[in-house]
Amino acid sequence: MKIGIDCRMMSSSFGIGRYVQQLVKHLLEIDSENEFVLFVNHRDPRDLTLPSPTRRGELKIVVADIPWYVWKEQVKFKKIIDKEKVDLMHFPHWNVPILYNKPFVVTIHDLTMYHFPRPEATTLGPLKFWLKDKAHRMAVRHAVKRAKKIIVTSEFTKQDVHQTLGVQMEEMVVGYQAPFETTEKQERNKYPISNIQYPNCPYVLYVGAAYPHKNLKGLFKAWKIFCEKYSDGYKLVLVGKDNYFYNNIQYLISNIQSAIHLNNVSDEELISLYQNARLFIFPSLYEGFGLPPLEAMSHMVPVASSNRSCMPEVLGDAALYFDPENYEQMADVIHRGLIDENVRFELQNNARELLKNYSWNKLARETLGVYKAAINDR
């Protein structure tokens, strides 16, 4: 079987990019039957972080240097895929070319656009944003309607897609992601590395974007309560790429002397930040999966998390929970996670057991099963 995978967002950083990178890496490691065609936007394929498969003839890299969410993607990318004559295409996001009518599998990570639309982020103006939003929603509905199989990131997302888009439950397969796998060298790096501005005191860590549904403004309100009520001896460290949303809250960050925002953090630096954190905080109002808390747990960092959406499903009994819109409660849970050693010890033990449920190798095997089912469904 000849399988194409849209890898144009492949990255070892965050979110969907990390999902694509790790999925492809493990598919190539475990599969000995299928030929894979990877569509990438790298002008130099050496930029790809991939294993060196022994089956050289069964891996082809095709440059498709086309950005996501543009009209060129709808026409030109489709032509590039068609030329390769794949038996099955895997789109790791909903941006499937509307006119693509060959068999495909799609991964739906969440339906944030339906629950937290972001018109304040656009420079297009209200009308153009409305048109763009409508186009995106049309693409999502097309993707789930035409897909042979749909991979979703959690039972919560499965229910959300069913209720919001009317997709039948049996058409979807839950595939849990896993924490980023570190190398032995990275695991030994237990001390801060020189080019990161570490605080000279214990810190609470947040890793992720600053979209409105991430609830960083709520975190700042809770942090202010925490500092006033308990202590100003801790720092709040935010890790996320500089963009419109982080720029939009810089005035809030600058007004908190104990807050630091770090941009352009490498994987090695991120691992070091995890390893030296006292507590990980995740105040999100909505997630399709929520990978950063699991990554924190993989470095034995206790986690305090929102109790919304999929978080209790994903984190189980290995996190302290709070109502993300109850800032007093969030502050109290942060304090408890920082100072109660019995709770911290219990969370770390529970995390060890929880993490056994998450594996990229397992996800890759499950994804191969989805591919086979999709082909047999033709």
N, C-alpha and C positions, 0 to 999 in steps of 0.2 A: 504494500500500500504506500502511495506517495502522499505525504502529509505536509501541507504548507502551514507555517505559523507566522503571523504578523508580529515581527520583532522590532518594529520601528521605534518602540519606546523602551527597548531593552536597556536596563541600567542596574547597577548594584546599589542604588541609593535608596529610594523610598517607593512605597505604593505599588502601582501597577507595573512600573519598571522592574522592581525587584521580583515581583511575581513572575514576570516573563523570563527574567534572567535565570532564576532558580528552577523554574519548571523546565525550560529548555535544557539546562545543564543536566538535570537528573533524567530527563527523557533520553538524552543521548548516551547516558551512562548505563541505563538498564535495558534499552530496546536493541534487539539484534535482528529484527525482521523488517522494519519499515525504513523507507527513504524519507528524509526530512529536507524540506526546502525552507530556509529561513529568509524572510523578507526584512531587510534592515535599511536604516537610513544613514548608516555610516559610510562615508566615502572610502574609508580604509577598513576593510574587514578585520584587520589585525586589532582594531579597537575592541572587538568583541571579547568578552570574558567567557570563554567556553572551554570545556575539556578537550583533549585531543583524542577523538574517537579512533579506534582501530579500523572501523569500517569507513574509510575515506570516501569511497564511491557512493555512500548512502547519505552524504550530507552535502547540500549545495547552498551557498550563500548568494542571494540575489539582492543587489542594491536597489532600493525603492526609496529614493531620497525625497519623500513627500511628507510634509507635516500632517499631523492629525487635525481633524475638524475643518478642513478646507475643501472647496469644491473640486480642486484637482484630485483629491483623494477619491472622490466619487467616480471619476472617469479614468484618469491615468493609472491609478493604483489597480483598478479592476483589470485593465489591459495587461499590466505586468503580471498579475496573478494568472490570468487566462493563458498567457504565453507558456507558463510552466506546466499546465495540464495536470494539476494536482488532483488526487482522488477525493481529498477532504481538506478543507481549510479551517484553521482554528484562529478566530479573532479573539484576543484576550480582553477586549473591551467592546462596547456596543457600537463603535463607529464602523459598521460594516457598509461597504458601498451598496447603495440602494438597488442598483441594477445587477448586483452579483447574484446569480441564480443557481450556482453549483452547490453541492452539499457542503455545509459548514457547521461548526460548533462555535458557540459564543460563550464567553464568561461575563456574567453580570456581577460586578463587585458590590454595587449598591444602587439606590435610586435617589441619591441626594438631590438631583435636579427637580424631582417632584415634591420633595418635602422642604428643601431649603434653597429655592431659587435665589440667584445672586445678581440682580439687576444693578446693584450699586457698584459692581466691579467693572462694568463695561464702559468703554469710551465711545460706543457706537450710537448712543442716544436711545431713548425708550422704544421707539418703533423698530429700529434695527435689532435691538436686543430681543424684542418680542418675536421677531421673525426668526432670529437665530435659535432662540429657545424652542420655538415650534418645530424648526428643522431637526434639532437634536432629539426632541421627543418622538418625532416621526421616525428617526433612525433607530431609536431604541425599540419602538413597537415593531418596526420592520425586522430587526435582528431577532427578537424573541419569537416572532410569528414564523419566520422562514428557517430558523435554525433546526437542524436535525436533532440536536441535543443542546441543553443549556446547563452550563456549570455555574453554580452560585456559591458564595463564600461562607454561608452559614444557614442554619435553619431559619433564623430571623429573616435573612434576605430572601429565602425561598418563600416564606409567608408573605413578605412585602411585595415580591414580584407577582405572586398569585393574586393578592388583594388589589394591587394598584393597576396591574396590566392584564389580569384575567388569564394568566398562563396556568395550565393544569399542573398540579403538583407532580404527576408522574413524568412530566416532560423535563423536570429539573433534577440535577444531581448535585449534592452538597460536596464540595471539595475544600477541606480546611487547609490553610496555608501553615507555615511554620516559621520559627525565628530564623534569622540569618545565621548561616553556619560559619563559624570562625575557624581559622587555622590554628594549629598548635602554637605558632609564633605569636599570633594575636592573643591567644588565651593566656600566654605568659606575661603579657603586657599589663601589669597590675598597677602601674603608676602613671600619673599624668604625663602626656607628651608635651614637648616644649612649646609648640606653636599654638596651643590652646590657652585661652585666658581663663585659667581655673580660678574660682574663688578661693580665698584663704580660710574657708570655713566649710562645714557640711552644707550640701546643697540638695534641693529637690529638683528633679529633672523632668522636662517635658520634651518629647520628640514628635514633630509632625508639622502639618501646615497650620495656617492661621485663618482658615475659612470660618465664616460666622458660626457654622454648626460645631466647630471644634471648641467653641465656648471659652476662648482665652480671656475675653472680657469678664466672664463670670469667674474664671480662675484668679484674675487680678483682684476682684472684689473680695474673694475668699482669702487671698494672700494678705490683703490689707488687714482683714479681721484677725488672721492668724498672727501677724506681727504685733498688732496692738494687744491681743489677748494673751499671747504666750511668750513670744521672744522675737528679737530681731537678729538673732545669732545665726540665721540660715540664709542662704541665697536661693533664688529661683532661677534656674538655667533653662532657657528655651532654645531648642535646636530646630531650625527650619530654614529653607531657602528663601532668600529675599525676593519678595514679589509684591504685588499690589496689596495683598492682605496683611503681610507683616509691616509694610510701610504705613498702612492705615492705622496700625496700633502702636507705632513707634513712640508716639507722644505719651501713651499710657506706660510703656516700658520705661521710658526716660524719667517718668515721675515716680518710679519705684526704685529707690536706691539699691535695693537688694535684688534686683532683677537684671539678668544678662541675656542678650539674644546673640546666638552664634550662627553665622551663615557660612555656606560652602564647607561643611564639615565632611571630611573623608570617612570611609568605612573604618579605617584604623583609629581615627580620632573619635568617632562615634562609639566604638567599642570601649575605648578608654574612658569616655564620659559615662557610659553605663556602669563600668566597673567601679568607678569612684563616687557614684551617686549614693546618697543616703536613702532616698525614696523616689519612686517614679509616680508622676501624677498624670491622670488621663481624664479630663473633665468633659469629654465630648457629649453632645446631645444626640448624635446619630452616627452609627458606623455600620458598615456591611460586614466587617470582620474585626479590625482593630489589632494590627500586628505589633506596634511598638510596646505595649505592655508585656506581650509574650517575650519580646527580645530583652526587655529589662529583666524578666524572670529568669531567662537563660543565663544571666550574669548574677543571679541570686540577689537582685534588688527588690525589696518589698514594693508592692504596687497598691496605690489608692486609685480607684476608678469610679467613673459614673456608673449608675445602675440602669442606664437607658439602653435601648435597642438590643444588640447582640452581646453586650459586654458580659452579663452574667453567664450566658451560654458558653462563651469562649474562655473566660477566666475562672469559672467555677468557684471553688472555695479557696483559691490562691490569691485573692485580692480583698482589700477593704473597700466597701461600696458607700457611695453617698448620692443624694439627690443633686444633680448638677446645677439646679436652680435654687438650692438652699445653701447659700454661701456660708452661713454660720456652721451648718453641718459639715460642709466641705472643709472648713478651717479646722474643726474638731477632729475630723478623720485624718487630716494631714498631721496634726499634732500627735495623735495616737500612733500613726505609722512611723513616726520619727523616734518616739521616746519609749514606747512599750516594748521591751525586749522579748517578752513572752509571745506577744502578737507577731512580732517580726520573725521570730524563730518558727512559729507555726506556719506563717505565710511562705517562708522559704521551703519548709518541708513539703507543704501542699503543692508548691510550684514544681518541685522535682517530680512528683507523681503526675501532675497535670501535663507537663511537657512531653511525657511519654506518648501522649495522644497525637502529637503534631510532628509530622515528618514530611520533608519535601520528596523523599523517595516514595513514601506512601501515596502522596498526592500525584506524583508522576505515574505510578502504576494505576491508580484510579482513573487518571486522565486517559491513559491508553485504553482502558476498558470503555470509556465514553466514546473514543474514536471508533473502536470496533463496533459498538452498538449503533453508532451513527451510520457507518457504512452498511451494516446489515439492514438498516431501516430504509434503505433506498428503494 
